[in-house]
């Protein structure tokens, strides 16, 4: 049995991050008056750094 650790595979592609960022950006517009919009805005910016 091989004892070397296996390399993990990425779950999302760079394109996936762009699509999620686009979808979240549109959602932020729809919930602008909701207090949760700040959390989604933070997520939007984190996704921008990734992809």
mmCIF entry with sequence, helices, sheets and N, C-alpha, C, O atoms, coordinates in Angstrom:
data_MODEL
# 
_entry.id   MODEL 
# 
_entity.id                         1 
_entity.type                       polymer 
_entity.pdbx_number_of_molecules   1 
# 
_entity_poly.entity_id                      1 
_entity_poly.type                           'polypeptide(L)' 
_entity_poly.nstd_linkage                   no 
_entity_poly.nstd_monomer                   no 
_entity_poly.pdbx_seq_one_letter_code       
;(UNK)(UNK)(UNK)(UNK)(UNK)(UNK)(UNK)(UNK)(UNK)(UNK)(UNK)(UNK)(UNK)(UNK)(UNK)(UNK)
(UNK)(UNK)(UNK)(UNK)(UNK)(UNK)(UNK)(UNK)(UNK)(UNK)(UNK)(UNK)(UNK)(UNK)(UNK)(UNK)
(UNK)(UNK)(UNK)(UNK)(UNK)(UNK)(UNK)(UNK)(UNK)(UNK)(UNK)(UNK)(UNK)(UNK)(UNK)(UNK)
(UNK)(UNK)(UNK)
;
_entity_poly.pdbx_seq_one_letter_code_can   XXXXXXXXXXXXXXXXXXXXXXXXXXXXXXXXXXXXXXXXXXXXXXXXXXX 
_entity_poly.pdbx_strand_id                 A 
# 
loop_
_entity_poly_seq.entity_id 
_entity_poly_seq.num 
_entity_poly_seq.mon_id 
_entity_poly_seq.hetero 
1 1  UNK n 
1 2  UNK n 
1 3  UNK n 
1 4  UNK n 
1 5  UNK n 
1 6  UNK n 
1 7  UNK n 
1 8  UNK n 
1 9  UNK n 
1 10 UNK n 
1 11 UNK n 
1 12 UNK n 
1 13 UNK n 
1 14 UNK n 
1 15 UNK n 
1 16 UNK n 
1 17 UNK n 
1 18 UNK n 
1 19 UNK n 
1 20 UNK n 
1 21 UNK n 
1 22 UNK n 
1 23 UNK n 
1 24 UNK n 
1 25 UNK n 
1 26 UNK n 
1 27 UNK n 
1 28 UNK n 
1 29 UNK n 
1 30 UNK n 
1 31 UNK n 
1 32 UNK n 
1 33 UNK n 
1 34 UNK n 
1 35 UNK n 
1 36 UNK n 
1 37 UNK n 
1 38 UNK n 
1 39 UNK n 
1 40 UNK n 
1 41 UNK n 
1 42 UNK n 
1 43 UNK n 
1 44 UNK n 
1 45 UNK n 
1 46 UNK n 
1 47 UNK n 
1 48 UNK n 
1 49 UNK n 
1 50 UNK n 
1 51 UNK n 
# 
_struct_asym.id          A 
_struct_asym.entity_id   1 
# 
loop_
_struct_conf.conf_type_id 
_struct_conf.id 
_struct_conf.pdbx_PDB_helix_id 
_struct_conf.beg_label_comp_id 
_struct_conf.beg_label_asym_id 
_struct_conf.beg_label_seq_id 
_struct_conf.pdbx_beg_PDB_ins_code 
_struct_conf.end_label_comp_id 
_struct_conf.end_label_asym_id 
_struct_conf.end_label_seq_id 
_struct_conf.pdbx_end_PDB_ins_code 
_struct_conf.beg_auth_comp_id 
_struct_conf.beg_auth_asym_id 
_struct_conf.beg_auth_seq_id 
_struct_conf.end_auth_comp_id 
_struct_conf.end_auth_asym_id 
_struct_conf.end_auth_seq_id 
_struct_conf.pdbx_PDB_helix_class 
_struct_conf.details 
_struct_conf.pdbx_PDB_helix_length 
HELX_P HELX_P1 AA1 UNK A 14 ? UNK A 30 ? UNK A 14 UNK A 30 1 ? 17 
HELX_P HELX_P2 AA2 UNK A 37 ? UNK A 50 ? UNK A 37 UNK A 50 1 ? 14 
# 
_struct_conf_type.id          HELX_P 
_struct_conf_type.criteria    ? 
_struct_conf_type.reference   ? 
# 
loop_
_atom_site.group_PDB 
_atom_site.id 
_atom_site.type_symbol 
_atom_site.label_atom_id 
_atom_site.label_alt_id 
_atom_site.label_comp_id 
_atom_site.label_asym_id 
_atom_site.label_entity_id 
_atom_site.label_seq_id 
_atom_site.pdbx_PDB_ins_code 
_atom_site.Cartn_x 
_atom_site.Cartn_y 
_atom_site.Cartn_z 
_atom_site.occupancy 
_atom_site.B_iso_or_equiv 
_atom_site.pdbx_formal_charge 
_atom_site.auth_seq_id 
_atom_site.auth_comp_id 
_atom_site.auth_asym_id 
_atom_site.auth_atom_id 
_atom_site.pdbx_PDB_model_num 
ATOM 1   N N  . UNK A 1 1  ? 0.847   -1.182 0.000   1.00 0.00 ? 1  UNK A N  1 
ATOM 2   C CA . UNK A 1 1  ? 0.000   0.000  0.000   1.00 0.00 ? 1  UNK A CA 1 
ATOM 3   C C  . UNK A 1 1  ? 0.887   1.238  0.000   1.00 0.00 ? 1  UNK A C  1 
ATOM 4   O O  . UNK A 1 1  ? 1.870   1.306  0.738   1.00 0.00 ? 1  UNK A O  1 
ATOM 5   N N  . UNK A 1 2  ? 0.539   2.206  -0.824  1.00 0.00 ? 2  UNK A N  1 
ATOM 6   C CA . UNK A 1 2  ? 1.318   3.435  -0.951  1.00 0.00 ? 2  UNK A CA 1 
ATOM 7   C C  . UNK A 1 2  ? 0.976   4.388  0.184   1.00 0.00 ? 2  UNK A C  1 
ATOM 8   O O  . UNK A 1 2  ? -0.194  4.714  0.384   1.00 0.00 ? 2  UNK A O  1 
ATOM 9   N N  . UNK A 1 3  ? 1.976   4.838  0.927   1.00 0.00 ? 3  UNK A N  1 
ATOM 10  C CA . UNK A 1 3  ? 1.751   5.688  2.097   1.00 0.00 ? 3  UNK A CA 1 
ATOM 11  C C  . UNK A 1 3  ? 1.857   7.179  1.781   1.00 0.00 ? 3  UNK A C  1 
ATOM 12  O O  . UNK A 1 3  ? 1.657   8.007  2.670   1.00 0.00 ? 3  UNK A O  1 
ATOM 13  N N  . UNK A 1 4  ? 2.167   7.537  0.530   1.00 0.00 ? 4  UNK A N  1 
ATOM 14  C CA . UNK A 1 4  ? 2.288   8.966  0.204   1.00 0.00 ? 4  UNK A CA 1 
ATOM 15  C C  . UNK A 1 4  ? 0.906   9.608  0.160   1.00 0.00 ? 4  UNK A C  1 
ATOM 16  O O  . UNK A 1 4  ? -0.038  9.033  -0.381  1.00 0.00 ? 4  UNK A O  1 
ATOM 17  N N  . UNK A 1 5  ? 0.795   10.802 0.734   1.00 0.00 ? 5  UNK A N  1 
ATOM 18  C CA . UNK A 1 5  ? -0.519  11.472 0.734   1.00 0.00 ? 5  UNK A CA 1 
ATOM 19  C C  . UNK A 1 5  ? -0.945  11.849 -0.684  1.00 0.00 ? 5  UNK A C  1 
ATOM 20  O O  . UNK A 1 5  ? -0.126  12.250 -1.510  1.00 0.00 ? 5  UNK A O  1 
ATOM 21  N N  . UNK A 1 6  ? -2.221  11.713 -0.939  1.00 0.00 ? 6  UNK A N  1 
ATOM 22  C CA . UNK A 1 6  ? -2.725  12.061 -2.254  1.00 0.00 ? 6  UNK A CA 1 
ATOM 23  C C  . UNK A 1 6  ? -2.979  13.559 -2.332  1.00 0.00 ? 6  UNK A C  1 
ATOM 24  O O  . UNK A 1 6  ? -3.390  14.194 -1.361  1.00 0.00 ? 6  UNK A O  1 
ATOM 25  N N  . UNK A 1 7  ? -2.726  14.094 -3.493  1.00 0.00 ? 7  UNK A N  1 
ATOM 26  C CA . UNK A 1 7  ? -2.937  15.517 -3.723  1.00 0.00 ? 7  UNK A CA 1 
ATOM 27  C C  . UNK A 1 7  ? -4.430  15.784 -3.867  1.00 0.00 ? 7  UNK A C  1 
ATOM 28  O O  . UNK A 1 7  ? -5.131  15.067 -4.581  1.00 0.00 ? 7  UNK A O  1 
ATOM 29  N N  . UNK A 1 8  ? -4.906  16.810 -3.190  1.00 0.00 ? 8  UNK A N  1 
ATOM 30  C CA . UNK A 1 8  ? -6.334  17.124 -3.277  1.00 0.00 ? 8  UNK A CA 1 
ATOM 31  C C  . UNK A 1 8  ? -6.629  17.803 -4.607  1.00 0.00 ? 8  UNK A C  1 
ATOM 32  O O  . UNK A 1 8  ? -5.788  18.506 -5.166  1.00 0.00 ? 8  UNK A O  1 
ATOM 33  N N  . UNK A 1 9  ? -7.830  17.579 -5.093  1.00 0.00 ? 9  UNK A N  1 
ATOM 34  C CA . UNK A 1 9  ? -8.257  18.192 -6.350  1.00 0.00 ? 9  UNK A CA 1 
ATOM 35  C C  . UNK A 1 9  ? -9.150  19.373 -6.058  1.00 0.00 ? 9  UNK A C  1 
ATOM 36  O O  . UNK A 1 9  ? -9.911  19.369 -5.090  1.00 0.00 ? 9  UNK A O  1 
ATOM 37  N N  . UNK A 1 10 ? -9.055  20.385 -6.901  1.00 0.00 ? 10 UNK A N  1 
ATOM 38  C CA . UNK A 1 10 ? -9.907  21.564 -6.755  1.00 0.00 ? 10 UNK A CA 1 
ATOM 39  C C  . UNK A 1 10 ? -11.360 21.175 -7.019  1.00 0.00 ? 10 UNK A C  1 
ATOM 40  O O  . UNK A 1 10 ? -11.653 20.395 -7.925  1.00 0.00 ? 10 UNK A O  1 
ATOM 41  N N  . UNK A 1 11 ? -12.243 21.721 -6.229  1.00 0.00 ? 11 UNK A N  1 
ATOM 42  C CA . UNK A 1 11 ? -13.669 21.452 -6.393  1.00 0.00 ? 11 UNK A CA 1 
ATOM 43  C C  . UNK A 1 11 ? -14.260 22.373 -7.452  1.00 0.00 ? 11 UNK A C  1 
ATOM 44  O O  . UNK A 1 11 ? -15.111 21.959 -8.239  1.00 0.00 ? 11 UNK A O  1 
ATOM 45  N N  . UNK A 1 12 ? -13.802 23.630 -7.469  1.00 0.00 ? 12 UNK A N  1 
ATOM 46  C CA . UNK A 1 12 ? -14.319 24.617 -8.407  1.00 0.00 ? 12 UNK A CA 1 
ATOM 47  C C  . UNK A 1 12 ? -13.218 25.075 -9.351  1.00 0.00 ? 12 UNK A C  1 
ATOM 48  O O  . UNK A 1 12 ? -12.052 25.155 -8.965  1.00 0.00 ? 12 UNK A O  1 
ATOM 49  N N  . UNK A 1 13 ? -13.595 25.374 -10.585 1.00 0.00 ? 13 UNK A N  1 
ATOM 50  C CA . UNK A 1 13 ? -12.640 25.916 -11.550 1.00 0.00 ? 13 UNK A CA 1 
ATOM 51  C C  . UNK A 1 13 ? -12.629 27.436 -11.443 1.00 0.00 ? 13 UNK A C  1 
ATOM 52  O O  . UNK A 1 13 ? -13.485 28.024 -10.782 1.00 0.00 ? 13 UNK A O  1 
ATOM 53  N N  . UNK A 1 14 ? -11.667 28.063 -12.089 1.00 0.00 ? 14 UNK A N  1 
ATOM 54  C CA . UNK A 1 14 ? -11.595 29.524 -12.118 1.00 0.00 ? 14 UNK A CA 1 
ATOM 55  C C  . UNK A 1 14 ? -12.873 30.090 -12.737 1.00 0.00 ? 14 UNK A C  1 
ATOM 56  O O  . UNK A 1 14 ? -13.388 31.111 -12.281 1.00 0.00 ? 14 UNK A O  1 
ATOM 57  N N  . UNK A 1 15 ? -13.376 29.435 -13.762 1.00 0.00 ? 15 UNK A N  1 
ATOM 58  C CA . UNK A 1 15 ? -14.617 29.886 -14.405 1.00 0.00 ? 15 UNK A CA 1 
ATOM 59  C C  . UNK A 1 15 ? -15.789 29.804 -13.426 1.00 0.00 ? 15 UNK A C  1 
ATOM 60  O O  . UNK A 1 15 ? -16.661 30.674 -13.425 1.00 0.00 ? 15 UNK A O  1 
ATOM 61  N N  . UNK A 1 16 ? -15.811 28.769 -12.599 1.00 0.00 ? 16 UNK A N  1 
ATOM 62  C CA . UNK A 1 16 ? -16.878 28.628 -11.601 1.00 0.00 ? 16 UNK A CA 1 
ATOM 63  C C  . UNK A 1 16 ? -16.909 29.826 -10.657 1.00 0.00 ? 16 UNK A C  1 
ATOM 64  O O  . UNK A 1 16 ? -17.983 30.325 -10.321 1.00 0.00 ? 16 UNK A O  1 
ATOM 65  N N  . UNK A 1 17 ? -15.733 30.288 -10.228 1.00 0.00 ? 17 UNK A N  1 
ATOM 66  C CA . UNK A 1 17 ? -15.688 31.438 -9.324  1.00 0.00 ? 17 UNK A CA 1 
ATOM 67  C C  . UNK A 1 17 ? -16.267 32.673 -9.996  1.00 0.00 ? 17 UNK A C  1 
ATOM 68  O O  . UNK A 1 17 ? -16.970 33.457 -9.358  1.00 0.00 ? 17 UNK A O  1 
ATOM 69  N N  . UNK A 1 18 ? -15.977 32.851 -11.275 1.00 0.00 ? 18 UNK A N  1 
ATOM 70  C CA . UNK A 1 18 ? -16.544 33.983 -12.011 1.00 0.00 ? 18 UNK A CA 1 
ATOM 71  C C  . UNK A 1 18 ? -18.054 33.906 -12.093 1.00 0.00 ? 18 UNK A C  1 
ATOM 72  O O  . UNK A 1 18 ? -18.743 34.914 -11.940 1.00 0.00 ? 18 UNK A O  1 
ATOM 73  N N  . UNK A 1 19 ? -18.572 32.709 -12.335 1.00 0.00 ? 19 UNK A N  1 
ATOM 74  C CA . UNK A 1 19 ? -20.025 32.525 -12.417 1.00 0.00 ? 19 UNK A CA 1 
ATOM 75  C C  . UNK A 1 19 ? -20.694 32.769 -11.065 1.00 0.00 ? 19 UNK A C  1 
ATOM 76  O O  . UNK A 1 19 ? -21.747 33.402 -10.986 1.00 0.00 ? 19 UNK A O  1 
ATOM 77  N N  . UNK A 1 20 ? -20.068 32.260 -10.004 1.00 0.00 ? 20 UNK A N  1 
ATOM 78  C CA . UNK A 1 20 ? -20.633 32.479 -8.668  1.00 0.00 ? 20 UNK A CA 1 
ATOM 79  C C  . UNK A 1 20 ? -20.600 33.954 -8.301  1.00 0.00 ? 20 UNK A C  1 
ATOM 80  O O  . UNK A 1 20 ? -21.543 34.470 -7.700  1.00 0.00 ? 20 UNK A O  1 
ATOM 81  N N  . UNK A 1 21 ? -19.517 34.633 -8.661  1.00 0.00 ? 21 UNK A N  1 
ATOM 82  C CA . UNK A 1 21 ? -19.411 36.057 -8.364  1.00 0.00 ? 21 UNK A CA 1 
ATOM 83  C C  . UNK A 1 21 ? -20.496 36.833 -9.103  1.00 0.00 ? 21 UNK A C  1 
ATOM 84  O O  . UNK A 1 21 ? -21.107 37.739 -8.536  1.00 0.00 ? 21 UNK A O  1 
ATOM 85  N N  . UNK A 1 22 ? -20.735 36.484 -10.356 1.00 0.00 ? 22 UNK A N  1 
ATOM 86  C CA . UNK A 1 22 ? -21.784 37.145 -11.139 1.00 0.00 ? 22 UNK A CA 1 
ATOM 87  C C  . UNK A 1 22 ? -23.163 36.921 -10.513 1.00 0.00 ? 22 UNK A C  1 
ATOM 88  O O  . UNK A 1 22 ? -23.948 37.859 -10.381 1.00 0.00 ? 22 UNK A O  1 
ATOM 89  N N  . UNK A 1 23 ? -23.449 35.693 -10.134 1.00 0.00 ? 23 UNK A N  1 
ATOM 90  C CA . UNK A 1 23 ? -24.750 35.366 -9.536  1.00 0.00 ? 23 UNK A CA 1 
ATOM 91  C C  . UNK A 1 23 ? -24.936 36.083 -8.199  1.00 0.00 ? 23 UNK A C  1 
ATOM 92  O O  . UNK A 1 23 ? -26.011 36.611 -7.916  1.00 0.00 ? 23 UNK A O  1 
ATOM 93  N N  . UNK A 1 24 ? -23.897 36.097 -7.390  1.00 0.00 ? 24 UNK A N  1 
ATOM 94  C CA . UNK A 1 24 ? -23.994 36.755 -6.085  1.00 0.00 ? 24 UNK A CA 1 
ATOM 95  C C  . UNK A 1 24 ? -24.137 38.255 -6.259  1.00 0.00 ? 24 UNK A C  1 
ATOM 96  O O  . UNK A 1 24 ? -24.857 38.903 -5.500  1.00 0.00 ? 24 UNK A O  1 
ATOM 97  N N  . UNK A 1 25 ? -23.450 38.820 -7.263  1.00 0.00 ? 25 UNK A N  1 
ATOM 98  C CA . UNK A 1 25 ? -23.578 40.253 -7.544  1.00 0.00 ? 25 UNK A CA 1 
ATOM 99  C C  . UNK A 1 25 ? -25.016 40.633 -7.868  1.00 0.00 ? 25 UNK A C  1 
ATOM 100 O O  . UNK A 1 25 ? -25.509 41.665 -7.413  1.00 0.00 ? 25 UNK A O  1 
ATOM 101 N N  . UNK A 1 26 ? -25.680 39.806 -8.648  1.00 0.00 ? 26 UNK A N  1 
ATOM 102 C CA . UNK A 1 26 ? -27.093 40.062 -8.974  1.00 0.00 ? 26 UNK A CA 1 
ATOM 103 C C  . UNK A 1 26 ? -27.976 39.895 -7.740  1.00 0.00 ? 26 UNK A C  1 
ATOM 104 O O  . UNK A 1 26 ? -28.918 40.661 -7.538  1.00 0.00 ? 26 UNK A O  1 
ATOM 105 N N  . UNK A 1 27 ? -27.676 38.906 -6.927  1.00 0.00 ? 27 UNK A N  1 
ATOM 106 C CA . UNK A 1 27 ? -28.461 38.661 -5.716  1.00 0.00 ? 27 UNK A CA 1 
ATOM 107 C C  . UNK A 1 27 ? -28.330 39.829 -4.732  1.00 0.00 ? 27 UNK A C  1 
ATOM 108 O O  . UNK A 1 27 ? -29.298 40.217 -4.079  1.00 0.00 ? 27 UNK A O  1 
ATOM 109 N N  . UNK A 1 28 ? -27.129 40.372 -4.641  1.00 0.00 ? 28 UNK A N  1 
ATOM 110 C CA . UNK A 1 28 ? -26.904 41.515 -3.745  1.00 0.00 ? 28 UNK A CA 1 
ATOM 111 C C  . UNK A 1 28 ? -27.818 42.671 -4.121  1.00 0.00 ? 28 UNK A C  1 
ATOM 112 O O  . UNK A 1 28 ? -28.348 43.357 -3.247  1.00 0.00 ? 28 UNK A O  1 
ATOM 113 N N  . UNK A 1 29 ? -28.005 42.889 -5.416  1.00 0.00 ? 29 UNK A N  1 
ATOM 114 C CA . UNK A 1 29 ? -28.894 43.968 -5.874  1.00 0.00 ? 29 UNK A CA 1 
ATOM 115 C C  . UNK A 1 29 ? -30.327 43.721 -5.415  1.00 0.00 ? 29 UNK A C  1 
ATOM 116 O O  . UNK A 1 29 ? -31.033 44.661 -5.051  1.00 0.00 ? 29 UNK A O  1 
ATOM 117 N N  . UNK A 1 30 ? -30.755 42.474 -5.431  1.00 0.00 ? 30 UNK A N  1 
ATOM 118 C CA . UNK A 1 30 ? -32.136 42.131 -5.059  1.00 0.00 ? 30 UNK A CA 1 
ATOM 119 C C  . UNK A 1 30 ? -32.387 42.250 -3.563  1.00 0.00 ? 30 UNK A C  1 
ATOM 120 O O  . UNK A 1 30 ? -33.510 42.528 -3.144  1.00 0.00 ? 30 UNK A O  1 
ATOM 121 N N  . UNK A 1 31 ? -31.344 42.042 -2.750  1.00 0.00 ? 31 UNK A N  1 
ATOM 122 C CA . UNK A 1 31 ? -31.541 42.063 -1.297  1.00 0.00 ? 31 UNK A CA 1 
ATOM 123 C C  . UNK A 1 31 ? -30.844 43.258 -0.656  1.00 0.00 ? 31 UNK A C  1 
ATOM 124 O O  . UNK A 1 31 ? -30.448 43.196 0.508   1.00 0.00 ? 31 UNK A O  1 
ATOM 125 N N  . UNK A 1 32 ? -30.696 44.327 -1.398  1.00 0.00 ? 32 UNK A N  1 
ATOM 126 C CA . UNK A 1 32 ? -29.925 45.494 -0.935  1.00 0.00 ? 32 UNK A CA 1 
ATOM 127 C C  . UNK A 1 32 ? -30.378 45.997 0.432   1.00 0.00 ? 32 UNK A C  1 
ATOM 128 O O  . UNK A 1 32 ? -29.552 46.469 1.212   1.00 0.00 ? 32 UNK A O  1 
ATOM 129 N N  . UNK A 1 33 ? -31.657 45.907 0.736   1.00 0.00 ? 33 UNK A N  1 
ATOM 130 C CA . UNK A 1 33 ? -32.167 46.411 2.015   1.00 0.00 ? 33 UNK A CA 1 
ATOM 131 C C  . UNK A 1 33 ? -32.108 45.384 3.141   1.00 0.00 ? 33 UNK A C  1 
ATOM 132 O O  . UNK A 1 33 ? -32.440 45.697 4.284   1.00 0.00 ? 33 UNK A O  1 
ATOM 133 N N  . UNK A 1 34 ? -31.691 44.173 2.827   1.00 0.00 ? 34 UNK A N  1 
ATOM 134 C CA . UNK A 1 34 ? -31.605 43.093 3.810   1.00 0.00 ? 34 UNK A CA 1 
ATOM 135 C C  . UNK A 1 34 ? -30.267 43.198 4.554   1.00 0.00 ? 34 UNK A C  1 
ATOM 136 O O  . UNK A 1 34 ? -29.233 43.404 3.918   1.00 0.00 ? 34 UNK A O  1 
ATOM 137 N N  . UNK A 1 35 ? -30.265 43.061 5.867   1.00 0.00 ? 35 UNK A N  1 
ATOM 138 C CA . UNK A 1 35 ? -28.999 43.111 6.608   1.00 0.00 ? 35 UNK A CA 1 
ATOM 139 C C  . UNK A 1 35 ? -27.976 42.068 6.144   1.00 0.00 ? 35 UNK A C  1 
ATOM 140 O O  . UNK A 1 35 ? -26.770 42.266 6.294   1.00 0.00 ? 35 UNK A O  1 
ATOM 141 N N  . UNK A 1 36 ? -28.459 40.966 5.584   1.00 0.00 ? 36 UNK A N  1 
ATOM 142 C CA . UNK A 1 36 ? -27.543 39.919 5.109   1.00 0.00 ? 36 UNK A CA 1 
ATOM 143 C C  . UNK A 1 36 ? -26.752 40.355 3.878   1.00 0.00 ? 36 UNK A C  1 
ATOM 144 O O  . UNK A 1 36 ? -25.769 39.709 3.517   1.00 0.00 ? 36 UNK A O  1 
ATOM 145 N N  . UNK A 1 37 ? -27.169 41.439 3.233   1.00 0.00 ? 37 UNK A N  1 
ATOM 146 C CA . UNK A 1 37 ? -26.483 41.860 2.008   1.00 0.00 ? 37 UNK A CA 1 
ATOM 147 C C  . UNK A 1 37 ? -25.004 42.143 2.273   1.00 0.00 ? 37 UNK A C  1 
ATOM 148 O O  . UNK A 1 37 ? -24.176 41.950 1.382   1.00 0.00 ? 37 UNK A O  1 
ATOM 149 N N  . UNK A 1 38 ? -24.660 42.593 3.466   1.00 0.00 ? 38 UNK A N  1 
ATOM 150 C CA . UNK A 1 38 ? -23.251 42.848 3.798   1.00 0.00 ? 38 UNK A CA 1 
ATOM 151 C C  . UNK A 1 38 ? -22.439 41.555 3.770   1.00 0.00 ? 38 UNK A C  1 
ATOM 152 O O  . UNK A 1 38 ? -21.296 41.544 3.315   1.00 0.00 ? 38 UNK A O  1 
ATOM 153 N N  . UNK A 1 39 ? -23.032 40.472 4.255   1.00 0.00 ? 39 UNK A N  1 
ATOM 154 C CA . UNK A 1 39 ? -22.327 39.186 4.243   1.00 0.00 ? 39 UNK A CA 1 
ATOM 155 C C  . UNK A 1 39 ? -22.125 38.698 2.815   1.00 0.00 ? 39 UNK A C  1 
ATOM 156 O O  . UNK A 1 39 ? -21.065 38.170 2.477   1.00 0.00 ? 39 UNK A O  1 
ATOM 157 N N  . UNK A 1 40 ? -23.149 38.876 1.973   1.00 0.00 ? 40 UNK A N  1 
ATOM 158 C CA . UNK A 1 40 ? -23.023 38.476 0.576   1.00 0.00 ? 40 UNK A CA 1 
ATOM 159 C C  . UNK A 1 40 ? -22.022 39.360 -0.157  1.00 0.00 ? 40 UNK A C  1 
ATOM 160 O O  . UNK A 1 40 ? -21.306 38.892 -1.043  1.00 0.00 ? 40 UNK A O  1 
ATOM 161 N N  . UNK A 1 41 ? -21.973 40.622 0.207   1.00 0.00 ? 41 UNK A N  1 
ATOM 162 C CA . UNK A 1 41 ? -21.006 41.540 -0.392  1.00 0.00 ? 41 UNK A CA 1 
ATOM 163 C C  . UNK A 1 41 ? -19.582 41.107 -0.052  1.00 0.00 ? 41 UNK A C  1 
ATOM 164 O O  . UNK A 1 41 ? -18.700 41.134 -0.911  1.00 0.00 ? 41 UNK A O  1 
ATOM 165 N N  . UNK A 1 42 ? -19.360 40.712 1.185   1.00 0.00 ? 42 UNK A N  1 
ATOM 166 C CA . UNK A 1 42 ? -18.039 40.212 1.594   1.00 0.00 ? 42 UNK A CA 1 
ATOM 167 C C  . UNK A 1 42 ? -17.673 38.951 0.814   1.00 0.00 ? 42 UNK A C  1 
ATOM 168 O O  . UNK A 1 42 ? -16.534 38.796 0.374   1.00 0.00 ? 42 UNK A O  1 
ATOM 169 N N  . UNK A 1 43 ? -18.636 38.061 0.646   1.00 0.00 ? 43 UNK A N  1 
ATOM 170 C CA . UNK A 1 43 ? -18.407 36.838 -0.128  1.00 0.00 ? 43 UNK A CA 1 
ATOM 171 C C  . UNK A 1 43 ? -18.062 37.181 -1.573  1.00 0.00 ? 43 UNK A C  1 
ATOM 172 O O  . UNK A 1 43 ? -17.157 36.585 -2.157  1.00 0.00 ? 43 UNK A O  1 
ATOM 173 N N  . UNK A 1 44 ? -18.775 38.133 -2.142  1.00 0.00 ? 44 UNK A N  1 
ATOM 174 C CA . UNK A 1 44 ? -18.537 38.587 -3.514  1.00 0.00 ? 44 UNK A CA 1 
ATOM 175 C C  . UNK A 1 44 ? -17.078 39.037 -3.677  1.00 0.00 ? 44 UNK A C  1 
ATOM 176 O O  . UNK A 1 44 ? -16.418 38.676 -4.652  1.00 0.00 ? 44 UNK A O  1 
ATOM 177 N N  . UNK A 1 45 ? -16.590 39.817 -2.731  1.00 0.00 ? 45 UNK A N  1 
ATOM 178 C CA . UNK A 1 45 ? -15.215 40.317 -2.817  1.00 0.00 ? 45 UNK A CA 1 
ATOM 179 C C  . UNK A 1 45 ? -14.188 39.205 -2.594  1.00 0.00 ? 45 UNK A C  1 
ATOM 180 O O  . UNK A 1 45 ? -13.131 39.203 -3.225  1.00 0.00 ? 45 UNK A O  1 
ATOM 181 N N  . UNK A 1 46 ? -14.493 38.267 -1.703  1.00 0.00 ? 46 UNK A N  1 
ATOM 182 C CA . UNK A 1 46 ? -13.576 37.133 -1.515  1.00 0.00 ? 46 UNK A CA 1 
ATOM 183 C C  . UNK A 1 46 ? -13.487 36.295 -2.782  1.00 0.00 ? 46 UNK A C  1 
ATOM 184 O O  . UNK A 1 46 ? -12.402 35.841 -3.147  1.00 0.00 ? 46 UNK A O  1 
ATOM 185 N N  . UNK A 1 47 ? -14.609 36.086 -3.454  1.00 0.00 ? 47 UNK A N  1 
ATOM 186 C CA . UNK A 1 47 ? -14.594 35.325 -4.707  1.00 0.00 ? 47 UNK A CA 1 
ATOM 187 C C  . UNK A 1 47 ? -13.782 36.045 -5.772  1.00 0.00 ? 47 UNK A C  1 
ATOM 188 O O  . UNK A 1 47 ? -13.129 35.414 -6.604  1.00 0.00 ? 47 UNK A O  1 
ATOM 189 N N  . UNK A 1 48 ? -13.829 37.368 -5.739  1.00 0.00 ? 48 UNK A N  1 
ATOM 190 C CA . UNK A 1 48 ? -13.053 38.150 -6.706  1.00 0.00 ? 48 UNK A CA 1 
ATOM 191 C C  . UNK A 1 48 ? -11.560 37.942 -6.540  1.00 0.00 ? 48 UNK A C  1 
ATOM 192 O O  . UNK A 1 48 ? -10.814 37.986 -7.518  1.00 0.00 ? 48 UNK A O  1 
ATOM 193 N N  . UNK A 1 49 ? -11.121 37.717 -5.322  1.00 0.00 ? 49 UNK A N  1 
ATOM 194 C CA . UNK A 1 49 ? -9.691  37.468 -5.077  1.00 0.00 ? 49 UNK A CA 1 
ATOM 195 C C  . UNK A 1 49 ? -9.281  36.076 -5.549  1.00 0.00 ? 49 UNK A C  1 
ATOM 196 O O  . UNK A 1 49 ? -8.112  35.848 -5.860  1.00 0.00 ? 49 UNK A O  1 
ATOM 197 N N  . UNK A 1 50 ? -10.226 35.152 -5.605  1.00 0.00 ? 50 UNK A N  1 
ATOM 198 C CA . UNK A 1 50 ? -9.906  33.778 -5.974  1.00 0.00 ? 50 UNK A CA 1 
ATOM 199 C C  . UNK A 1 50 ? -9.901  33.534 -7.478  1.00 0.00 ? 50 UNK A C  1 
ATOM 200 O O  . UNK A 1 50 ? -9.092  32.759 -7.987  1.00 0.00 ? 50 UNK A O  1 
ATOM 201 N N  . UNK A 1 51 ? -10.798 34.192 -8.175  1.00 0.00 ? 51 UNK A N  1 
ATOM 202 C CA . UNK A 1 51 ? -10.943 33.855 -9.585  1.00 0.00 ? 51 UNK A CA 1 
ATOM 203 C C  . UNK A 1 51 ? -10.928 34.990 -10.523 1.00 0.00 ? 51 UNK A C  1 
ATOM 204 O O  . UNK A 1 51 ? -11.045 34.793 -11.732 1.00 0.00 ? 51 UNK A O  1 
# 
